[in-house]
Amino acid sequence: MQWRLKSRQLALSAVLVFVLVIGLALPAYADCSSIIVGKNVSETGEVLLGHNEDNGGRLVMPLYIMPRMTHEPGEYIIMEEAAAPIPQVEETWGFMWSETRTPGGASFSDGFINEWGVAIVSDSCANSNERDPELVDGGIGYGIRRIAAERARSAREAVEIIAELVETYGYNASGRSYQIADKDEGWMMQLVYGKHYAAQRVGDDEVAFIPNRYTIREVDFDDTENYILSPDLITYAIDQGWYTPAVDGDYSDFDFARAYQRNYQVNDIRQRNAYRLLLGREIENDEELPFAVTLDRKLGIEDVKEILRTHYKGTSDDLTNGYESSPHYTSNRVICTSSTQESSVIQFRDNPDFTVYWRTSGHPCTSPYIPFYLGIEEVPDGFGWIDPVEGMANHFNSPPIEDFDYNADRAWWSFMDLQYLADPQYGEVIDEIQKDIFGLEKEWANRQKGTETAAYAQYKNNPDKAREFLTDYTNKEAGKAVDLAKKLYDKLAKVDIDILADQMSKGADSSELVSVAVLTKGKFKAEDVDPSTLRLGAGYRSPGSWASVKESSMEDVNGDGKEDLVVRFSVRDVVRQLTVCYTDIWLSGATFDGERFVAKDLVDIIQ
């Protein structure tokens, strides 16, 4: 790929009540989960890395291709306002970058795969025991993943780069694990608030899953092949009173997670269910969970997808009674959850251009894993709309509010439409959705070998031609996924609504109401709707925060001679916690016969 090889400078009643109660009980998570498959237990013969990116609030996730760059002497990396400026190196590698783009900037999100096939993602492990961290000039946060992508030519080198950054500046968040992988090695590097860390390599015959807590247990300072550790990791824990050896001077019983995590067993449910799927047996609540497990079988991409998509259906941890309610808003934290904004499986290859970034937009249960080849020269239409240098420059520096507006031309909103349409009526529609998206994924899998054989044949004589081939293929297949999402939405969106206002103000007083018309159309009669079941709100907010009906009446809103149901909601109840932008607002409810439905309209949220 030219940008990799040449340096260049570029600038419902019962169900609804259940969801309401559970939704109100859930905090806003940004936790994520990841899985690393060692190369000897991978069907591909190379490491597999799977990851769910979980973040709440109004956001979009554009994809970028950042070119290889040259930099001037004395140039610094400036990220978060409160973080340390980091001296930049003369040349940085190109990378593919999936951004969590939020109005305030996201310090602990985003996925990177650089031109050498080094990938980095992360998972929250809050809270660590450290309360008084040593930080230099504010420490380092977001810069860790960017710098690793810009400078590392292997996963191990990335770990070493991060270790040096943490030792120099200190890590400015309570606790986090970075999953770093290339075709040969997968590492989990677990950082503590301040200047301490532990990194462990996932063995070639192992599979490791992280559920948002530290998972490294025993450490071995002599085994430099599999561990990279803070030199004073154990003695510091002793000095802080977090660890006391059973035998004075014998540290063989040191356990990193127990010593450095405030509650080292938090979120066990995710890891327990992942290992249940991997091992094919129930994992008891009191069973000690290891850093990694060994398998007597090999895992493929489909196996990793299954884990990333799981809601624990059919187990004692499934609280939906067979999807009678949404699986994404239960008190048991599922792996594919309400805040999962992207899921990915990275299929590493010996030639990085042929590494495949299988990536969803939104929940992996309602979105297909699209094959994005690392060798593509441009992002598929609708998946990226910002220059990468500009996107990085304003990641924290007031990104334009237009980036968060609903925009039908951007692929993100096609997948969000389907996701938000499905969630309140999940049990009724998910089989139909998955039949089509799984069918598309199977088509890609069946064609993968032939597609890559054709591209490899061109690569031998003309690498640029092969990259052009991969670009065209990726664009075409990504377009198919968008078309499928739109087709499914049109098929399942059986009710039309009309918000009878162009805008709603966050400054509305408590008496201000907004009217929404549920339209009689075709066989659907608005008079059949039970107003008590209706809830109105933004899809990216928990249904527990959606507004309920204040008033209702029957009126002919559109003058077609048919009566429509007009329901009125408190504007303040609808817009609380919403982002100022042009947004999609969703109405969920049911008829008196219990038939659920979901519908959408667009409105401006203003100050």
PANU-325658 format. One line per 10 residues: their letters; for each residue x, y, z of C-alpha. Coordinates in pm, 1 decimal, m for minus. Layout:
A = X,Y,Z ~ ... $
***
This chain:
MQWRLKSRQL = 0.0,0.0,0.0 ~ 149.8,329.8,m107.7 ~ 55.6,510.9,210.1 ~ 237.4,241.1,406.7 ~ 549.0,218.0,194.7 ~ 622.8,584.7,123.0 ~ 664.6,856.5,384.5 ~ 452.2,1155.7,308.6 ~ 307.0,1451.8,495.2 ~ m75.7,1490.0,488.0 $
ALSAVLVFVL = m257.3,1745.5,637.5 ~ m4414.3,m237.9,2601.1 ~ m4655.3,m301.0,2908.2 ~ m4494.9,m579.1,3117.1 ~ m4185.7,m592.7,2909.3 ~ m4159.7,m216.5,2899.5 ~ m4197.7,m193.4,3275.0 ~ m3926.6,m459.4,3313.1 ~ m3692.8,m270.1,3080.5 ~ m3777.5,58.2,3251.8 $
VIGLALPAYA = m3690.7,m72.0,3596.4 ~ m3374.6,m250.6,3486.9 ~ m3266.3,42.0,3269.4 ~ m3288.7,281.9,3559.7 ~ m3077.9,49.0,3770.8 ~ m2791.7,28.8,3523.9 ~ m2498.9,271.3,3534.8 ~ m2341.9,408.6,3217.6 ~ m2067.5,164.3,3123.4 ~ m1767.7,204.7,2896.3 $
DCSSIIVGKN = m1614.4,m128.4,2970.9 ~ m1549.0,m345.9,2660.5 ~ m1433.0,m707.8,2642.4 ~ m1161.8,m885.2,2444.1 ~ m1041.0,m1231.9,2350.0 ~ m699.8,m1344.7,2226.5 ~ m655.1,m1683.6,2057.4 ~ m300.0,m1822.0,2044.7 ~ m173.3,m1918.9,1700.8 ~ m154.2,m2294.1,1771.4 $
VSETGEVLLG = m523.0,m2311.0,1866.2 ~ m632.8,m2082.2,1584.8 ~ m772.0,m2235.9,1267.0 ~ m586.2,m1971.4,1067.4 ~ m244.3,m2055.7,1213.1 ~ m206.9,m1694.6,1328.2 ~ m325.8,m1515.2,1640.1 ~ m690.3,m1402.1,1646.6 ~ m796.1,m1089.8,1838.0 ~ m1163.6,m1023.7,1916.0 $
HNEDNGGRLV = m1297.9,m711.1,2081.5 ~ m1624.7,m540.2,2175.7 ~ m1597.2,m162.3,2211.7 ~ m1846.5,m44.6,2473.8 ~ m1923.5,324.4,2522.3 ~ m2234.5,516.5,2618.8 ~ m2384.5,842.4,2497.9 ~ m2416.8,1013.3,2161.3 ~ m2127.8,904.1,1942.7 ~ m2030.8,789.8,1596.8 $
MPLYIMPRMT = m1752.2,551.6,1493.1 ~ m1587.7,657.4,1168.0 ~ m1306.3,454.2,1014.8 ~ m980.7,614.7,898.9 ~ m666.2,524.1,708.3 ~ m382.7,732.4,849.8 ~ m78.5,756.0,621.8 ~ 280.6,712.3,723.0 ~ 399.2,1054.2,837.0 ~ 721.4,1251.8,884.9 $
HEPGEYIIME = 755.9,1502.8,1167.4 ~ 967.0,1806.3,1244.1 ~ 1228.4,1809.3,1521.7 ~ 1078.5,1940.5,1843.9 ~ 724.9,1835.1,1751.4 ~ 505.1,1710.1,2036.5 ~ 197.8,1489.1,2055.6 ~ m79.0,1686.7,2225.5 ~ m388.0,1486.3,2317.2 ~ m602.9,1551.8,2625.3 $
EAAAPIPQVE = m563.0,1899.4,2768.9 ~ m452.6,1765.8,3106.6 ~ m214.0,1499.2,2973.1 ~ 159.1,1527.9,2924.3 ~ 288.3,1644.4,2583.2 ~ 493.8,1360.6,2432.8 ~ 793.4,1422.6,2202.9 ~ 717.2,1291.2,1854.2 ~ 955.4,1071.2,1655.0 ~ 1080.6,1158.0,1307.1 $
ETWGFMWSET = 864.2,903.1,1123.7 ~ 541.2,733.1,1225.9 ~ 378.7,427.4,1069.2 ~ 49.3,430.5,889.6 ~ m252.0,266.3,1050.3 ~ m619.4,187.1,1020.9 ~ m808.5,356.8,1301.8 ~ m1164.2,313.9,1428.5 ~ m1253.5,623.4,1628.9 ~ m1501.8,661.3,1910.7 $
RTPGGASFSD = m1601.2,1015.3,1822.4 ~ m1781.1,1197.7,2102.4 ~ m1850.7,1566.1,2171.9 ~ m1593.1,1572.1,2453.0 ~ m1340.1,1325.5,2314.9 ~ m1285.8,967.0,2430.7 ~ m960.8,900.8,2617.8 ~ m994.6,527.1,2658.9 ~ m1150.9,396.4,2338.8 ~ m1056.3,332.3,1974.4 $
GFINEWGVAI = m892.6,47.2,1788.8 ~ m574.2,64.6,1582.3 ~ m405.0,m174.0,1338.4 ~ m83.7,m41.7,1190.6 ~ 85.8,m114.6,859.9 ~ 298.9,m390.9,1016.3 ~ m8.3,m576.5,1138.1 ~ 14.2,m468.7,1503.3 ~ m328.1,m417.9,1664.5 ~ m421.5,m253.7,1993.4 $
VSDSCANSNE = m755.6,m231.6,2176.6 ~ m837.5,m185.3,2543.8 ~ m1074.8,m273.0,2827.3 ~ m1152.7,m90.3,3148.5 ~ m1022.6,m254.1,3465.2 ~ m1136.0,7.8,3713.4 ~ m1079.8,37.6,3993.9 ~ m720.5,m25.5,4086.8 ~ m604.8,4.2,4446.1 ~ m379.0,299.6,4370.3 $
RDPELVDGGI = m512.1,623.0,4520.6 ~ m200.6,841.5,4504.6 ~ m48.7,792.9,4157.9 ~ 282.2,934.5,4045.5 ~ 213.2,1134.9,3728.0 ~ 443.8,1362.2,3529.2 ~ 272.8,1661.9,3364.5 ~ m64.1,1490.9,3397.3 ~ 49.7,1147.9,3279.4 ~ m56.5,967.6,2963.8 $
GYGIRRIAAE = m394.0,825.6,2856.3 ~ m519.5,819.7,2497.7 ~ m167.6,870.6,2365.6 ~ m72.5,516.8,2463.3 ~ m262.7,340.8,2185.8 ~ m180.2,603.7,1924.3 ~ 192.3,599.9,2001.0 ~ 204.1,219.1,2002.8 ~ 38.7,214.9,1659.0 ~ 272.0,484.3,1527.3 $
RARSAREAVE = 597.5,325.0,1644.8 ~ 573.9,m52.4,1692.1 ~ 665.2,m317.7,1435.0 ~ 554.8,m607.5,1657.7 ~ 321.3,m668.7,1948.7 ~ 615.7,m720.9,2182.9 ~ 772.8,m393.0,2076.9 ~ 438.2,m218.5,2140.7 ~ 434.4,m355.3,2496.8 ~ 790.1,m232.0,2551.4 $
IIAELVETYG = 699.3,113.9,2415.8 ~ 398.1,135.6,2648.2 ~ 607.8,22.1,2944.7 ~ 855.2,302.2,2881.2 ~ 576.2,559.8,2847.0 ~ 413.8,449.8,3173.5 ~ 746.2,448.9,3358.3 ~ 823.0,798.4,3227.2 ~ 487.1,974.7,3259.0 ~ 252.3,753.2,3461.6 $
YNASGRSYQI = m87.3,627.0,3352.5 ~ m370.2,872.8,3423.5 ~ m665.9,635.3,3467.4 ~ m755.1,401.7,3752.6 ~ m696.0,73.0,3569.9 ~ m705.9,m66.9,3216.0 ~ m588.9,m361.4,3010.4 ~ m449.6,m313.4,2661.4 ~ m479.8,m610.4,2427.5 ~ m193.6,m598.3,2180.4 $
ADKDEGWMMQ = m144.1,m855.9,1906.5 ~ 26.7,m937.6,1580.8 ~ 20.4,m1257.8,1376.0 ~ 257.3,m1437.0,1615.5 ~ 189.6,m1303.4,1965.5 ~ m98.1,m1172.5,2172.9 ~ m39.2,m976.2,2493.8 ~ m254.0,m840.7,2773.3 ~ m90.2,m538.5,2933.0 ~ m263.2,m429.5,3251.2 $
LVYGKHYAAQ = m189.0,m77.0,3371.9 ~ m236.3,68.4,3716.7 ~ m303.6,432.3,3800.0 ~ 48.2,574.4,3810.0 ~ 366.6,393.4,3712.3 ~ 295.7,22.1,3756.2 ~ 199.6,m243.9,3503.2 ~ 203.0,m614.4,3431.1 ~ 204.6,m762.8,3080.2 ~ 160.5,m1132.2,3005.4 $
RVGDDEVAFI = 174.8,m1307.0,2670.5 ~ m111.9,m1539.7,2584.4 ~ 51.9,m1875.4,2511.6 ~ 43.2,m2019.8,2162.1 ~ m180.6,m2299.9,2292.1 ~ m401.5,m2072.6,2503.4 ~ m711.1,m1857.2,2474.7 ~ m761.6,m1561.4,2708.8 ~ m1069.8,m1348.1,2768.6 ~ m1082.4,m1024.5,2964.3 $
PNRYTIREVD = m1409.5,m901.1,3118.9 ~ m1315.0,m555.5,3260.5 ~ m1096.4,m650.8,3547.7 ~ m734.6,m749.3,3592.9 ~ m683.0,m1110.4,3489.7 ~ m307.1,m1153.4,3532.9 ~ m249.7,m1361.1,3841.3 ~ 94.2,m1513.9,3902.2 ~ 399.0,m1339.8,3753.1 ~ 751.5,m1460.3,3674.5 $
FDDTENYILS = 1027.5,m1201.1,3652.1 ~ 1269.1,m1461.4,3514.2 ~ 1039.8,m1551.7,3223.6 ~ 1106.8,m1252.4,3000.6 ~ 962.3,m1439.7,2702.4 ~ 612.2,m1426.1,2851.1 ~ 616.2,m1139.0,3103.5 ~ 709.1,m771.8,3096.2 ~ 668.1,m624.8,3445.2 ~ 731.3,m315.6,3652.5 $
PDLITYAIDQ = 1060.3,m387.8,3832.7 ~ 911.1,m302.9,4174.9 ~ 567.7,m454.7,4109.1 ~ 577.4,m682.2,4415.4 ~ 775.4,m468.8,4659.8 ~ 550.7,m168.3,4590.5 ~ 240.3,m379.5,4665.2 ~ 398.8,m489.6,4991.6 ~ 485.5,m131.7,5087.8 ~ 126.0,m23.5,5018.5 $
GWYTPAVDGD = m17.3,m306.4,5228.3 ~ m190.2,m469.5,4929.6 ~ 9.6,m793.0,4953.8 ~ 172.9,m976.8,5237.9 ~ 366.0,m1295.4,5146.2 ~ 271.8,m1604.2,5344.6 ~ 642.1,m1668.2,5400.7 ~ 864.3,m1367.5,5450.7 ~ 1084.9,m1319.7,5144.6 ~ 898.6,m1581.9,4937.3 $
YSDFDFARAY = 684.0,m1413.6,4670.4 ~ 560.8,m1726.2,4497.4 ~ 205.0,m1659.6,4620.5 ~ 190.8,m1309.0,4470.5 ~ m125.3,m1252.4,4268.1 ~ m128.6,m931.5,4060.6 ~ m508.4,m908.6,4028.9 ~ m568.3,m966.7,4399.7 ~ m299.4,m718.8,4499.3 ~ m375.8,m433.5,4260.6 $
QRNYQVNDIR = m754.4,m458.0,4201.7 ~ m996.0,m302.9,4449.0 ~ m1241.4,m583.0,4372.8 ~ m1056.3,m838.2,4162.2 ~ m1367.1,m1052.1,4102.7 ~ m1580.6,m775.2,3948.0 ~ m1750.1,m870.3,3620.3 ~ m1670.6,m1240.2,3661.6 ~ m1995.4,m1318.7,3482.2 ~ m1853.1,m1219.2,3143.7 $
QRNAYRLLLG = m1535.3,m1422.0,3179.4 ~ m1724.0,m1718.1,3322.1 ~ m1961.3,m1729.2,3024.8 ~ m1681.2,m1684.4,2772.6 ~ m1492.1,m1978.3,2922.5 ~ m1817.1,m2177.6,2931.6 ~ m1843.2,m2140.6,2555.3 ~ m1474.5,m2218.5,2507.4 ~ m1459.6,m2522.8,2735.6 ~ m1809.5,m2657.1,2667.8 $
REIENDEELP = m1900.4,m2686.0,3036.4 ~ m2057.9,m2477.4,3307.9 ~ m1821.0,m2260.3,3510.1 ~ m1940.4,m2241.2,3868.3 ~ m1970.1,m1904.6,4042.5 ~ m1703.5,m1995.7,4297.9 ~ m1463.9,m2148.0,4043.9 ~ m1131.4,m1964.8,4023.3 ~ m1094.7,m1815.1,3676.7 ~ m749.9,m1843.4,3516.8 $
FAVTLDRKLG = m570.7,m1588.4,3300.8 ~ m611.8,m1821.3,3002.3 ~ m739.9,m2169.6,2916.9 ~ m599.0,m2441.9,2695.2 ~ m821.2,m2618.6,2443.4 ~ m827.4,m2956.8,2270.3 ~ m973.5,m2796.3,1957.7 ~ m898.7,m2503.3,1730.4 ~ m1102.9,m2185.5,1716.0 ~ m1204.9,m2003.7,1402.7 $
IEDVKEILRT = m1343.7,m1661.1,1334.5 ~ m1700.9,m1786.6,1383.7 ~ m1614.9,m1911.0,1733.8 ~ m1482.8,m1569.0,1832.5 ~ m1792.5,m1400.6,1687.8 ~ m2015.9,m1632.1,1890.8 ~ m1847.4,m1523.3,2214.1 ~ m1863.1,m1153.8,2126.4 ~ m2233.4,m1187.5,2039.0 ~ m2341.6,m1382.7,2344.1 $
HYKGTSDDLT = m2625.6,m1280.5,2577.7 ~ m2603.8,m1606.7,2779.9 ~ m2927.9,m1728.3,2622.0 ~ m3048.8,m2054.2,2771.3 ~ m2827.9,m2030.6,3079.9 ~ m2913.1,m1937.1,3435.7 ~ m2751.5,m1597.3,3367.7 ~ m3010.7,m1514.3,3099.8 ~ m3265.6,m1283.6,3262.3 ~ m3479.2,m1224.3,2951.6 $
NGYESSPHYT = m3689.6,m1542.7,2972.5 ~ m3599.7,m1635.9,2617.7 ~ m3581.3,m1280.1,2478.9 ~ m3917.9,m1168.0,2610.1 ~ m3724.1,m848.8,2678.3 ~ m3408.5,m696.3,2538.0 ~ m3093.6,m884.7,2642.8 ~ m2896.3,m560.9,2644.2 ~ m3059.5,m406.8,2952.3 ~ m3044.9,m666.4,3227.4 $
SNRVICTSST = m2872.2,m657.2,3564.0 ~ m2643.1,m937.2,3444.9 ~ m2379.2,m767.1,3232.8 ~ m2376.4,m950.3,2899.4 ~ m2087.4,m948.7,2651.4 ~ m2294.2,m803.8,2365.8 ~ m2454.3,m527.3,2567.2 ~ m2643.8,m200.0,2537.5 ~ m2328.2,9.6,2502.4 ~ m2149.3,m216.5,2252.6 $
QESSVIQFRD = m2083.9,28.6,1970.3 ~ m1853.8,m188.1,1762.0 ~ m1732.6,m546.4,1753.2 ~ m1430.6,m677.0,1566.7 ~ m1235.0,m990.6,1494.8 ~ m886.4,m935.2,1353.9 ~ m759.5,m1213.3,1129.6 ~ m385.8,m1156.1,1109.8 ~ m184.9,m1259.7,804.2 ~ 182.9,m1298.6,720.9 $
NPDFTVYWRT = 136.8,m1021.1,463.8 ~ m24.9,m736.0,663.1 ~ m212.6,m607.1,357.6 ~ m420.7,m926.4,372.2 ~ m501.2,m894.4,742.2 ~ m880.7,m878.0,772.5 ~ m1052.2,m645.4,1017.5 ~ m1395.4,m809.9,1050.7 ~ m1592.9,m518.8,1195.5 ~ m1953.1,m441.7,1292.1 $
SGHPCTSPYI = m2114.1,m103.6,1338.9 ~ m2311.2,m126.6,1662.3 ~ m2430.4,m444.9,1829.7 ~ m2278.3,m756.1,1670.4 ~ m2610.3,m937.3,1717.5 ~ m2779.8,m701.5,1467.9 ~ m2487.3,m604.8,1244.5 ~ m2271.5,m822.1,1016.5 ~ m1893.7,m850.1,1057.1 ~ m1780.9,m675.4,737.6 $
PFYLGIEEVP = m1437.8,m770.2,594.4 ~ m1212.8,m462.9,582.4 ~ m870.5,m554.0,442.0 ~ m576.4,m370.6,592.8 ~ m437.6,m316.0,243.8 ~ m724.8,m97.3,122.7 ~ m631.4,249.7,2.0 ~ m950.1,427.5,103.0 ~ m1234.1,379.7,348.1 ~ m1560.1,247.2,193.7 $
DGFGWIDPVE = m1825.8,503.6,111.2 ~ m2020.9,613.4,416.9 ~ m1785.9,454.5,674.0 ~ m1552.5,752.0,697.6 ~ m1613.9,1118.0,622.9 ~ m1328.1,1301.8,793.4 ~ m965.7,1351.5,688.0 ~ m757.2,1135.7,927.1 ~ m512.2,1410.7,1022.3 ~ m802.1,1646.3,1091.6 $
GMANHFNSPP = m988.0,1375.8,1283.2 ~ m691.0,1312.3,1511.1 ~ m631.2,1684.5,1559.6 ~ m984.3,1751.0,1686.3 ~ m1047.2,1419.3,1861.5 ~ m1038.5,1619.3,2186.0 ~ m1053.6,1968.7,2041.9 ~ m1421.4,2045.5,1978.8 ~ m1518.0,1814.7,1693.9 ~ m1791.7,1971.4,1479.0 $
IEDFDYNADR = m2139.8,1909.3,1618.9 ~ m2245.4,1810.4,1265.8 ~ m2045.5,1490.7,1312.1 ~ m2315.2,1372.3,1554.0 ~ m2616.0,1470.0,1343.7 ~ m2830.0,1191.2,1205.7 ~ m2717.0,1157.5,843.6 ~ m2875.0,894.8,620.5 ~ m2573.4,908.1,385.5 ~ m2345.1,766.8,652.5 $
AWWSFMDLQY = m2333.0,391.1,704.3 ~ m2331.2,428.8,1083.0 ~ m2693.6,543.8,1089.4 ~ m2818.2,256.7,874.4 ~ m2690.3,10.7,1134.1 ~ m2809.7,225.0,1424.9 ~ m3159.0,239.3,1271.5 ~ m3177.4,m138.5,1261.6 ~ m3030.7,m176.4,1610.6 ~ m3265.9,72.2,1773.3 $
LADPQYGEVI = m3564.4,m67.8,1585.5 ~ m3483.7,m419.1,1706.2 ~ m3408.2,m363.6,2072.3 ~ m3755.1,m294.1,2222.6 ~ m3904.7,m584.3,2022.8 ~ m3596.1,m803.8,2025.5 ~ m3755.5,m1146.2,2060.4 ~ m3997.2,m1087.1,1774.3 ~ m3742.5,m970.5,1514.9 ~ m3395.8,m1102.2,1597.8 $
DEIQKDIFGL = m3431.0,m1436.6,1417.9 ~ m3529.4,m1264.4,1095.3 ~ m3245.1,m1014.4,1124.5 ~ m2984.0,m1277.4,1201.8 ~ m3097.0,m1505.8,923.4 ~ m3001.6,m1236.3,673.0 ~ m2685.7,m1103.7,835.6 ~ m2551.0,m1454.1,903.4 ~ m2628.9,m1541.6,542.9 ~ m2423.0,m1245.0,422.2 $
EKEWANRQKG = m2135.4,m1341.2,651.0 ~ m2146.4,m1697.6,515.0 ~ m2128.9,m1559.9,161.8 ~ m1814.7,m1364.2,253.2 ~ m1658.1,m1666.8,420.5 ~ m1726.4,m1889.1,119.8 ~ m1576.9,m1635.5,m119.1 ~ m1278.3,m1538.2,94.0 ~ m1031.5,m1795.4,m36.6 ~ m1109.9,m1721.9,m400.1 $
TETAAYAQYK = m1098.5,m1346.1,m344.9 ~ m762.4,m1360.6,m174.3 ~ m616.6,m1603.5,m427.0 ~ m701.0,m1355.3,m701.2 ~ m549.8,m1067.8,m503.4 ~ m233.2,m1263.3,m416.3 ~ m182.4,m1348.2,m783.6 ~ m174.6,m978.0,m863.6 ~ 37.3,m893.5,m561.2 ~ 338.8,m1089.0,m686.5 $
NNPDKAREFL = 377.7,m866.5,m990.0 ~ 199.0,m547.7,m891.7 ~ 124.9,m484.7,m521.6 ~ m52.6,m157.8,m601.1 ~ m289.8,m341.0,m834.0 ~ m363.4,m597.2,m563.2 ~ m440.3,m319.3,m312.7 ~ m671.3,m159.5,m564.6 ~ m845.3,m496.9,m601.7 ~ m884.9,m528.1,m222.9 $
TDYTNKEAGK = m1014.9,m170.9,m203.5 ~ m1278.9,m235.1,m467.8 ~ m1381.9,m561.7,m302.1 ~ m1407.4,m407.5,45.5 ~ m1608.9,m112.7,m85.6 ~ m1850.6,m340.5,m266.6 ~ m1908.8,m575.7,26.9 ~ m1941.5,m293.3,279.2 ~ m2206.8,m146.8,51.1 ~ m2393.4,m478.1,54.5 $
AVDLAKKLYD = m2401.7,m468.4,434.6 ~ m2545.3,m117.0,436.3 ~ m2807.9,m212.5,179.1 ~ m2906.3,m514.1,390.1 ~ m2946.0,m301.7,703.9 ~ m3169.2,m58.5,514.0 ~ m3372.9,m341.7,363.3 ~ m3431.7,m502.4,702.5 ~ m3525.5,m169.7,857.4 ~ m3780.5,m96.7,584.0 $
KLAKVDIDIL = m3927.4,m443.2,626.4 ~ m3955.8,m429.8,1006.6 ~ m4057.1,m63.9,1049.7 ~ m4432.1,m123.8,1028.0 ~ m4554.3,188.9,1206.3 ~ m4510.2,554.0,1110.1 ~ m4495.2,841.3,1356.1 ~ m4472.7,1216.6,1318.6 ~ m4316.8,1433.1,1589.1 ~ m4523.5,1748.9,1558.4 $
ADQMSKGADS = m4230.7,1982.6,1623.8 ~ m3914.1,2068.7,1432.1 ~ m3706.3,2108.4,1746.2 ~ m3701.1,2050.2,2119.3 ~ m3510.1,2267.0,2362.7 ~ m3299.3,2146.3,2653.1 ~ m3411.3,2463.5,2825.9 ~ m3782.7,2370.9,2813.6 ~ m3975.0,2424.5,3134.7 ~ m4163.4,2148.0,3310.2 $
SELVSVAVLT = m4497.0,2237.0,3152.8 ~ m4386.1,2222.0,2788.9 ~ m4518.8,1922.7,2594.7 ~ m4430.7,1775.7,2255.6 ~ m4697.4,1595.4,2051.3 ~ m4629.8,1275.2,1859.6 ~ m4877.9,1131.2,1611.8 ~ m4900.2,753.7,1568.6 ~ m5042.1,735.4,1217.5 ~ m5314.5,507.7,1089.3 $
KGKFKAEDVD = m5174.9,357.0,772.1 ~ m5270.8,50.0,570.4 ~ m5384.1,m227.3,800.7 ~ m5242.0,m54.2,1107.0 ~ m5500.4,136.4,1309.5 ~ m5377.8,391.3,1560.4 ~ m5687.4,332.4,1775.1 ~ m5549.5,m14.7,1854.5 ~ m5245.9,130.8,2034.8 ~ m5237.1,119.7,2414.0 $
PSTLRLGAGY = m5111.1,468.2,2514.3 ~ m4993.9,343.3,2854.3 ~ m4722.4,134.4,2683.3 ~ m4568.9,420.5,2486.0 ~ m4220.3,549.7,2565.2 ~ m4030.0,821.1,2375.2 ~ m3653.7,876.6,2378.1 ~ m3318.2,845.9,2204.8 ~ m3196.3,502.0,2103.8 ~ m2856.1,557.1,2259.7 $
RSPGSWASVK = m3014.6,607.8,2601.2 ~ m3153.2,333.5,2820.6 ~ m3528.7,284.0,2775.3 ~ m3542.3,340.0,3148.7 ~ m3475.6,708.8,3079.4 ~ m3743.1,744.6,2807.2 ~ m4045.1,964.9,2867.1 ~ m4393.9,826.7,2929.5 ~ m4723.1,967.5,2800.1 ~ m4878.5,1269.6,2972.5 $
ESSMEDVNGD = m5189.1,1309.0,2751.6 ~ m5347.3,1135.7,2451.1 ~ m5630.1,1195.0,2201.1 ~ m5754.0,1075.1,1863.4 ~ m5721.2,1322.5,1574.4 ~ m5689.0,1321.5,1195.5 ~ m5338.0,1467.4,1181.4 ~ m5255.3,1436.8,811.4 ~ m5600.9,1500.8,668.2 ~ m5643.1,1159.0,510.9 $
GKEDLVVRFS = m5981.1,1102.2,675.4 ~ m5838.5,847.0,922.7 ~ m5797.0,911.9,1292.2 ~ m5446.8,902.2,1435.7 ~ m5335.4,869.3,1796.0 ~ m5175.1,1188.5,1926.4 ~ m4975.0,1146.9,2245.2 ~ m4800.1,1422.1,2437.0 ~ m4478.8,1396.9,2635.8 ~ m4285.3,1631.7,2859.6 $
VRDVVRQLTV = m4011.7,1788.6,2647.7 ~ m3787.3,1800.4,2950.6 ~ m3833.0,1425.5,3005.2 ~ m3747.7,1350.7,2641.8 ~ m3438.9,1566.8,2601.7 ~ m3269.6,1524.6,2937.3 ~ m2913.2,1401.1,2892.7 ~ m2937.4,1429.3,2513.9 ~ m2669.6,1585.5,2295.0 ~ m2748.2,1904.1,2105.3 $
CYTDIWLSGA = m2772.2,1786.2,1743.1 ~ m3014.1,1671.7,1474.6 ~ m3119.1,1339.1,1616.5 ~ m3339.1,1034.5,1580.5 ~ m3608.8,995.6,1845.5 ~ m3777.6,658.7,1897.6 ~ m4125.8,559.7,2011.5 ~ m4180.9,210.0,2144.3 ~ m4508.5,57.1,2254.4 ~ m4769.7,m208.0,2195.8 $
TFDGERFVAK = m5126.6,m251.5,2082.7 ~ m5401.2,m361.0,2319.9 ~ m5347.9,m710.6,2175.4 ~ m4985.1,m706.5,2288.5 ~ m4822.2,m659.1,1946.9 ~ m4506.6,m454.9,1997.8 ~ m4379.0,m191.6,1759.1 ~ m4103.4,67.2,1729.6 ~ m4093.4,381.0,1512.4 ~ m3864.0,677.0,1450.2 $
DLVDIIQ = m3874.5,1044.1,1355.6 ~ m3607.3,1313.9,1337.9 ~ m3587.9,1638.2,1532.4 ~ m3337.9,1909.5,1627.0 ~ m3228.7,1917.3,1990.0 ~ m3126.9,2274.5,2074.8 ~ m3004.1,2448.9,2386.6 $
***
